[in-house]
Amino acid sequence: MRIQALADPDAVARAGADFTAGEARAAVAARGRFIMAVSGGHTPWTMLRVLADQDLPWADVHVVQVDERVAPAGHADRNLTHLRETLLAHCPLRPEQVHAMPVESADLESASGQYAAMLRQVAGDPAVLDLAHLGLGPDGHTASLVPGDPVLDVTNVDVALTGLYQGRRRMTLTYPMLNRARRIVWLVTGREKAEMLARLYAADPSIPAGRIAQQQALVLADRDAAGALKPSDSFTPAGTSRR
């Protein structure tokens, strides 16, 4: 895992957009398509708005969701609502290239299986993402893999449902799906994330985020989030460059 510390959340968002754009161009050149999974959150939404203005091979890009709250269509709690506002309204992605989690279904268990089947159709069997965007919660959660939830022990499916967390059930990609991703980029901002980022870097399995594969992972963090880390071969402080 490599960590890059940047000045502030806006710099993290811009770096995330640049990294994603580079991965998209490389994936399309190598395999003819780019499949990215996106998470919610203010910094990711800023990143997606910046990404929308990039010159990308949009016709070969597919967007899937890392997780989604069970809430009505258009609700502010839905990650899809913000995905549409920040990315889809500003770039030429066709509707069939955007794969929303079916959290409005009356049968959520069946719906999670249908989403996993769609992933296999788009990304192969087993499904492999080119890039997964992840965030880090102050409690150490990532995606909707939250402390104490039975979903942490799901290893036989790529998509699963959680119990209630902050008032909502969620649909989420599971560890097997996320850990097969070719690249993972973490966007981590805020002083309240500093302890958990240090534990993530240490691959602490007692927090959900610590069980995500690190070999192909890049963390983009602001100075506040990176405050508990020490410079090392894997850590680039803000204002420096790697050669």
Residue pairs with C-beta under 8 A, 6 or more apart in sequence:
1 200
1 201
1 214
1 215
1 217
1 218
1 219
1 234
2 217
2 218
2 219
2 234
2 235
2 236
3 197
3 201
3 218
3 219
3 221
3 226
3 229
3 234
3 235
3 236
4 15
4 218
4 219
4 220
4 221
4 235
4 236
5 221
5 222
5 223
5 226
5 229
5 235
5 236
5 237
5 238
6 12
6 15
6 220
6 221
6 222
6 223
6 238
7 222
7 223
7 238
7 239
8 189
8 222
8 223
9 42
9 43
9 46
9 189
9 190
9 222
10 46
11 222
11 238
12 43
12 47
12 187
12 188
12 189
12 220
12 221
12 222
13 43
13 44
13 46
13 47
13 50
13 187
14 47
14 50
15 220
16 43
16 44
16 47
16 50
16 51
16 133
16 185
16 187
16 220
17 47
17 48
17 50
17 51
17 54
19 185
19 218
19 220
20 36
20 47
20 51
20 131
20 133
20 185
21 51
21 54
21 56
23 34
23 36
23 130
23 131
23 183
24 34
24 36
24 56
24 57
24 61
24 130
24 131
25 56
25 57
27 33
27 34
27 35
27 130
27 131
27 182
28 34
28 57
28 60
28 61
31 130
32 60
33 60
33 61
33 62
33 130
34 57
34 60
34 61
34 62
34 130
34 131
35 61
35 62
35 64
35 122
35 123
35 128
35 129
35 130
35 131
36 61
36 62
36 63
36 64
36 129
36 130
36 131
36 132
36 133
37 63
37 64
37 65
37 66
37 129
37 131
37 132
37 133
37 173
37 178
37 181
38 44
38 48
38 63
38 64
38 65
38 66
38 79
38 83
38 87
38 133
39 66
39 67
39 79
39 133
39 134
39 135
39 143
40 67
40 79
40 82
40 83
40 135
41 135
41 187
43 135
43 187
43 189
44 133
44 135
44 187
45 82
45 83
45 85
45 86
46 86
47 133
47 187
48 83
48 86
48 87
49 86
49 87
49 90
51 87
51 91
52 86
52 87
52 89
52 90
52 91
53 90
53 91
56 91
58 91
58 92
58 93
58 97
59 92
59 94
61 93
61 97
62 97
62 98
62 99
62 122
62 123
63 83
63 87
63 93
63 97
63 98
63 99
64 99
64 119
64 122
64 123
64 129
65 79
65 80
65 83
65 99
65 100
65 101
65 173
66 132
66 133
66 134
66 143
66 172
66 173
66 178
67 79
67 101
67 143
67 144
67 170
67 171
67 172
67 173
68 78
68 79
68 80
68 100
68 101
68 103
68 170
68 171
68 172
69 75
69 77
69 78
69 79
69 103
69 168
69 169
69 170
70 103
70 108
70 168
70 169
70 170
70 171
71 77
71 78
71 103
71 168
72 78
72 104
73 104
74 81
75 81
77 168
78 103
80 100
80 101
83 98
87 93
88 98
99 115
99 118
99 119
99 122
101 111
101 115
101 159
101 171
102 111
102 114
102 115
102 171
103 111
103 170
103 171
105 111
108 161
108 169
108 171
109 161
111 171
112 157
112 159
112 160
112 161
112 171
113 157
113 159
115 159
115 171
116 127
116 157
116 158
116 159
119 127
119 158
119 159
119 177
120 126
120 127
123 129
126 158
126 176
126 180
127 158
127 177
127 180
128 180
128 181
128 182
129 177
129 178
129 180
129 181
129 182
130 181
130 182
130 183
131 181
131 182
131 183
131 184
131 185
132 173
132 178
132 181
132 183
132 184
132 185
133 185
133 187
134 142
134 143
134 178
134 184
134 185
134 186
134 187
134 209
134 212
135 142
135 186
135 187
135 188
136 142
136 186
136 188
136 193
136 196
136 197
136 200
136 209
137 146
137 193
137 196
137 209
138 192
138 193
138 196
139 146
139 147
139 196
139 207
140 147
140 196
140 199
140 200
140 204
140 206
140 207
140 208
140 209
140 210
141 147
141 165
141 207
141 208
141 209
142 186
142 208
142 209
142 212
143 172
143 173
143 178
144 151
144 162
144 165
144 170
144 171
144 172
145 151
145 152
145 172
145 174
145 175
145 208
145 209
145 211
146 152
146 162
146 165
146 208
147 207
147 208
149 162
149 163
149 165
150 163
151 160
151 161
151 162
151 163
151 172
151 174
152 175
152 208
152 211
154 160
154 174
154 175
155 174
155 175
155 176
156 176
157 174
157 176
158 173
158 174
158 176
158 177
159 171
159 172
159 173
159 174
159 177
160 171
160 172
160 174
161 169
161 170
161 171
161 172
162 169
162 170
162 171
162 172
163 169
175 211
175 212
178 184
178 212
178 213
179 212
179 213
181 213
181 216
182 216
183 216
183 217
183 218
184 212
184 213
184 216
184 217
184 218
185 217
185 218
185 219
185 220
186 200
186 217
186 218
186 219
186 220
186 221
187 220
187 221
188 197
188 219
188 220
188 221
188 222
188 225
188 226
189 221
189 222
189 224
189 225
190 222
190 224
190 225
191 224
191 225
191 227
193 221
193 224
193 225
194 224
194 225
194 226
194 227
194 228
195 228
196 207
196 209
197 219
197 221
197 225
197 226
197 228
197 229
198 228
198 229
199 206
199 207
199 209
199 210
200 207
200 209
200 210
200 212
200 219
201 219
201 229
201 234
202 210
203 210
203 214
204 210
205 211
223 238
226 235
226 237
229 235
231 237
236 242
